[in-house]
Amino acid sequence: MRKLFLLISITVVLFSCKKKESVSNSKQNIQLSPKSAKEQFKLIVLEAVTQKEFRAFLKQEASKQFNLDYDVFYPLVKTNIITKGQNLQSYFNDIAKYLNLKVSMDDIEKSVPLLTILVPELTNFSAKEWDTEKLIPFVAIRNITDKKNGYPLIASSTKNEKVELSYSQKIDIPLIIIKDNEGVILTNESYNFNTKKLAGYSFSNAPQPFLKTDLFSYYFADERITTIKKHETESALSGFSISENIPINNRILGGACDRLGLYSTFDTKVVEAFEKNIYNPICPENTATVRDYVYYGIDPTTGVNQGPLNYSYREYITSIKCDNLMNRHSFDDATDGSILDFDITVLTVDNDPVFPLKKRLSLNKTNFFTTDADNPTPLAYELYEPLSGRYPLELAVWNFKRQGDIWKFSVFEYDPSSVTTISYTTSATLGTNFSSGDEKEGGKFGTSTTNTASATYTLSITNGSDDLGQAILYWCDPVMKEVVIDRHQSVCGLRSLRRPPRDPIGGLKYARTNEISTGAISLTIEPRFKP
């Protein structure tokens, strides 16, 4: 490598020749498999990482956390200058030529369009604390198939050393990872400003690409990330404020209590329904539920027994929780980065094209697994804290006439790999208590007859994704179940060692909420006004 850069610096003529040869190589249009492309790229990175300027560049770009993880996304940074007016793509191409590789970065990028270098947070290594002047890390390729089959992660050094590491164990050597980016989706389709579906994902508003190239347009899979990034707060995706983080205790396992949400953050109509006691846990026929009140204005306390659907409201995912730390090993590994990516699909019997509705939810893994003395299993991970720049994940309007009394949720922890399909069937009971003007009459099914409907969906998933199960949300389910006043006593669902806040007299007011569980994770789903 040192010889290469010495030759480059001898004359402008030599440098120009090298450039022309590099361009000539790229025109050969070599076809590579993704595996081969990553192996070729690993050779380039192993050579590059011996140079201080590259290590400094990598640390700088990783620290920007463009997708809230310590990822260096090659398509985004390839034109960035790394040294003496030379951009990263040219820098890598010169190394490839020096190593006598028959590929160019164009060849590699075409094969791996989500090419990424991760600087992971490890026991003794991270982007923040990387001494780039002295420390040369190992390099490895994340292989989801190997992980699934229990094969080791092979890390290589610049001295041709090879170390076998476990995907499921803590890594204690300095290491950077070559991988596909989990948080980004791409398309080569012409952009449609009216579309709300992209690469199988549903978006609340027409998505905007954060990067466009000659080949692809790139988007954040979690639609909330562009909003979160505007706040530029370190805690934006953490689930807790920085000063309140509590270390994980992997030894604690056991049951959990339902999530507590700050009372003032619930939607006004949800609070009104709770305070009017519009909820019956048995949910007999013709009894109004909180969603009857929110979506149709049905209010037995004032004698209002019918109303039209209010399209200003949507269901939102407002929290997510790990039900048992024993599940952690199945979808957490150091090569995955600091962010967990969940694919959550909503299935109904409605034939509206909005369904199946697939959403991506990305969150900080450390706080997803947080426990403390009052909470033997992890605390609920709050998605709605506007002062911290966190917002709930929008789903859709619950149209009771078309969708009936059930929404089914399918949850996967996403990892990029080859695609397969899986089929799900869902069923629901539909009521006939609707007038010609589509006004709903009576709570739940009213006094009408009912029909059973079903629908089967075929979903595309990746073989590397972890199936975390399904959960059912019923029209009858409450949102708020009870009020809890925090007077700094031990309360399951609230953090131990809480920072003494400026509480109102009598303590902070919370509501314990209804959760639905897949067996691996729990979700809280709430209707809210869509701004």
N, C-alpha and C positions, 0 to 999 in steps of 0.2 A: 504493500500500500504506500509506504513512504517513497519507494522507487517510482510508483505511478505519479504521485504528485510532483516529484522532482522532474520527471520527464515533461509533465504538463507545463511546468513553469519555465522550461528552457527557452522556448521560442513561441511566438504567436502562431507561426506556421504549423508547428507540430500540433498545437492545440486545435487549430482549424481543421487539420486533417482528421484528427481524432473525432471531431464533431461530425464531419461528413461521413466517416465510417460508421459512427453510432447511428446516424440517421438511416444509412444504408441497411444496417442490421434490422432496424425496426420495420423496414419495408418488406422484409421476408415473411412477415405475418405468421410467425411460428405458432402452431396450435399446442396449447398446454392443458393438461388436466389441472383442476384446482390444487390437487395434492402436489403435483410436480412443480407448479408455479410457486407454491409456498416454499418448497424445498430449495428452489433456485433463489428465491428471495431471502431465505435464511442464510445462504452463503454470502449474499451481498451484505446483509446486515451484520453478520459476524466480522466481515472485513471493515465495514463502516464504523462499528462500535469501538474499534481500536483508536479512532481519531477523536480528540477532545472536542473539536468543533461539532461533530455529529452528536456526541453525548450531550453537549450543552443544548443543541438544537432540540433533541428529543425531550429533554427535561423541560425546556421552555414550552414546547407545544403540548406536552402531556399536562402540564400545570394549568393550561387554559381550560381544560375540561369542557371541550366544545359540546359534549353530550352529557355533561355532569359526571363523567367517568374520566379516568386518566388515559384516554385513548388518543393516539395520534392517527388520524384518519388520512391515509395516503392521498386519495383524490382531492382532499381539501387543502393539503399542505404541499403538494408536489411542486407548485410554482413558487413557493417561499424560498427566499435566498438563504443559503446555508453558509457560504464562505466566498469571499472575493467575487461577488457578482454572480455566482453560480447557484442555480436553484437545485432543489432536492432531486428532481427527476434526472437532470443532467449529471448530478453527483453520483447517483446510483448507476446510471448507464456507464459512466467512466469506470466504476468499480467492476461492473459486469464484464467490460472489455478487458480490464486488467486481469480478471480471473479466467479469461478465455471462455466465458459462458456464451452460448449461442442465442441468448435471449436479450430482449430489451425490456424496459419497464412498461412500455406499451403492451407487449405480449403478456406480461404478468398481470397487469391491471385488467386486461380484457378477460382473463381467466378468473381473476378474483377481484371483482369490482368493489367489494366491501373491504378491501385490504386495510388492515389496521395493525399498529404496534401498540400493545398495552404495556404501560409501566405500572405493574400492580402494587398494591399496598400489602407488603409482606412483613414477616416478623422483624427482619433487620434491613428492610429496603423499601423505599417508596420514592415517588417523584419529588416530594417535598424535601427529603433528606439525602438525596443522591449527591454525593461528592463527585461531580463529573470530571474534576481534575485528576482524580486518582482511580476511581472505581470503574472497572470494566465488567459489566454483568454477563451472565450466561444468556443464551438465546434458545427459545423452544417454540415449537409450533403446537398450538392447541388443536387436538384431534378429538372431536366429539365421539366418533366411533370407538376409539381407543378407551376413552373415559367410560362409555357405556359397557364395554366388554372387560373392564378391570385391568386394562394394560397400562403400563407406566407412561409418564410424561418424560420424554427424552430431552434433556437440556445439554447444550454444547457450549464449550468455551472457545475463546480465540486461540487457545493452546491445544486444540483438538481433543480436549477432555470431554467425556460424556458421563452424565449423571442421570440415573433413573430416579424419578420423583413420583410420588403418589398424588393423583388428583384429589383424593379425599383427605390428605394430611396437610398440616401446615408446612409451608416451604420456607427454609431458613437460609437460602443462598440468594444473592442478588440475581435477578432474572427479569428479562423482558420477553413478552409473548407475541408471536405472530398469529393473527386470527382474523376471522370475519367479524365485522361489527354487528353486534346484536341489536343496537338501538336505532339502526338506520334501515330504511327500506328504499328501494330504487325502482324506477320504471323507465322504459324507453318509449312509452306511449306519448302522443301529443298531449300537451297539458290542456285540461278542460277546467275552466274557472268555475263551472257549476257542479263539478263532481264532488261527492262526499264519500266515495269509496275508492280505495287505491291499494293495489297489491293484496286484496282480500280484507283490508282493514276499513273500518267505518270511521268517519270524521264528523265532528259536530258542525264544522264549517269547512269550506273548500280549503284543502291544505296548500301551503306555499312551500316550494322547495327551498332548502337552505343552500343548495349548490346545484348548478346545471353545467354539464359538460357536453361535448359533442356526442357522447354515447348515451348518457343517462341523466335523469333528474333524481336528486337525493332528498329524502324527507325524514324527519324524526317520526318514528313509529308511535311514540306517545305524544299525542297532540298538545299536551300541557307543557312540554319542554320549552317551546318558544316563549310562552308566558312566564314560566319560572325563570328562564335565563334573563329576562328583562330586569328582574329584581336583583340579580347578581349577588344573592346572599348565600353564604356558605352552608346555611342550614336549609336551603330551599327544598331539598329532596330528602332531608334527613329524618323527618318525622318528629324530631325533638329539637329544641334550641340547643346550641352548642354547649352552653354551660350546664345543661341538664342531662347530658349523655351519661349513661351508666354502663359499666363493663358487663359483657355477657358472662353468664355462669353456665357453662355447658353441662354441669353436673345436676342441675335442677330440672326435673321433669314432673309432669303431673297435670291436673285439671286447670281450667282457666275460668275466669268470669267474663261476662259480656262487657264490651267497651263502654266507657263513660265519655260522653261528649259535652263540651261546654254548652250550657243551656242557651246562651245568647247566640250561638252559631247555627241553631236549627232554623228552618224556614218558618216564617210567621204562621202560615196556615197549619203546619204540622204542630206547632206549639198550641195554637187555638184548639185543634182537635183533641190534643192531650188534656188541656185544661177543661174542656167541655166533656171529658170522659167519653169521647166517641170512640170507644174500643171495647170489645167484649172478647176475652181470650177464647171462649168456646165458639164464637162467630156463628151463631145460628142464622138461618135464612132470614132475609128481610131486615138484617141488622146492619146499620151503617158502619163502615170502617173508616180509618184515617184517609185512605185513598178515595173513598166515596166523597169525603168532605173536600179533599184537595182538588181532585180532578172534576167533580160534578157538582160541588157546592151543596151536597145533601147534608142537612143539619137537623137531626131529630130534636134538638133543644129549641129550635125556633119554628118547627113544623114544616121546614122545607124538605120535600120528599122527592124532588126531581130536578134535573138540570142538564145542560149541555156539557160536552167535554171541553175542558179548558186546555187549549193547546199551548198555553204559556208555561206549562210545567213539564218537567222531565224527571226521570229517575236518574240518580247519581250514585256512584260508588263513593262513599265518604270515608271509609277506613278498610284496612285489610290487616289480618293478624295470622301469625304462624300458630297453629293449634298445638303443636308439640315439637320440641327441639329434636326429638328422635327423627323427625322428617328432614332435618337440615342437611344431612349428608347426601340426600337424594337429589338436591338441586342447588347445592352451594359448593363451589370450589374456587381456589385462589386464582386460577387462570381465567375466570369469568369476569374479573374486575370488581369494582365496588358497587355496581348496580345490578339488581335483579330485574329481569324482564318477564312480566306475566302477560300471556295472551288470554283474555277473558271473552268468551263468546256467549251472547244471549240468544236463546232459542225460544220461539213461541209458535203457536199454531197459526199465526197471522201469515198470509201469503204476500204481505207487503214486501217490496224489494229491500226495505231496510233490514230485514232479517234474512239469514242470521247476522247479528250485529257483533262484529269482532273488534275489540279494543285492546290496545297495548297499555300496560301500566308498568312504569319503571320507577324503582325506588331504591334507596340506600340500604344495602344488605345488613350493615352493622346494626342499625337501629331496628330492623325488622326482626332481629333475633334477641333484642334486649330483654332481660329479666331483672328482677330485684326481689327484695325480701317479701314484699307484699304481692308479688306477681310471679308465681312459680313457672308460668309459661309466658312467652313474650307479650308485651303490651300491644294494644291495637296501634297500628301505624296510621296516624291522622293524615288525611289528604286535604282537609280544609282548614287552613290557618292563613287567612289573607295577609296578615301583617308579615308573615314569613315568606310570602309569595307562593303558597301552596293552594291548589284548588282541586275540588272533587272532579271525578271523571264522569263526564256526561254520557248518558245512555240514550234513552228515547222516551217518548210519551207512552204511558200505559193506557191503551185504548181497550177498555173492558169489553166492548161489543165485539171486537175483532180478535182479541188475544185471550179473553177469558180470565180465569182465576190463577193462572200459573205462568211464571217465567222460570226457565231452566238455565242454569249457568254452567258452562264448561270451562275449566281452568287448566292451563299448561304453563310451566316455567319454560320460557322459550330459549332455544339454542339453535343457531343456524346450522343446517346440514341438508341432506337430500330430503325431498318432499314425498309424503305418502298421504293417504286419505283415511278417514274414519267416519263411520255413520252413527248418528244419534237420532232417536225418536223421542218426541215429547208429546204430551197430551194435556188437554185442559177442558174444563167445563165452561160452556158458553150459555149465557142467559138470553132470554127473549124479552126482557123488561126494558124495551126501548120504543119510544114513540116514533111516528113517521118522520119527525124532525131530529131523530137520533138523540133525543133527551132520555137519560137514564131515569127509570122510575123505581125508587126504593133502594135500600142498601143491599149490597151483594147481588143476589139474583132476584130480589124482590119477592113477588108471589107468582112469578112466571114459571113456565116449564123450562127445562134445561136440555142441552145437547152436549155430547162429548165429541171433541175433535182431536185429531192427531196430525203430526207432520214429521217427516223424516228428512234430515239434512246430511249431506256429505261434506265434511270439512277437510280442508287441506292443512296438514301439520308437518313439521319436520321430524325426522326420525330421532334427532338429538333432543327434542323437547321432552320434558318430564310431565306425565299425566298426573295432575293433582286432584282429579276427581270432579264430580258434579254436585251442585247444590240447587235447591228449589226455593223460590220466593213465592209466597202466596199473597193473593189480594187481601186476605184477612190479616196478614202479619202486621203487628204494630211497628211503629218507628221508635217512639219513646215508651219505656216501660215503667220507669220509676225515677223520682228525683233523689239526688244524693247531694248533700251539702258538705263541702270540704272544709273541715276545721283543723286540718293538718294532723288528723289521726290516721292510722293505717287503714287504707281503703284499697281493696282489690280493684284494679283498673286504673289507679292513679300511681304516679311514680313515687317510690320511696325517696327520702332525702330531698324532698321538693324544696326548691329555693323559696324562702319566705316571701310571698308576693304582697302587693298592696291590696289586700282583699277588702271587699266591702264588709261592713259590720255583719257578723253572722256567718261569714265564709262564702266561698265561691259556689255557685249553683251548677250542678251537672245533671245530665239525664243518662240513665243506663238504657242502652239501645238494643234492639233486636238484631241478632246476627244469624246469618245462614252459613252453614259449614259444609265443606267438601270432605271433611275428615282430615285434610292436611292444612287447609287455610280457612279462615272465616272472613266474610264480607259483611259490611253494613250498607244497605241500599236505602236511599231516602228520596222522596219526591221534593223537588226544589223549583222555585221560580227561575226560569232561564232569562238572564239579563238581556 
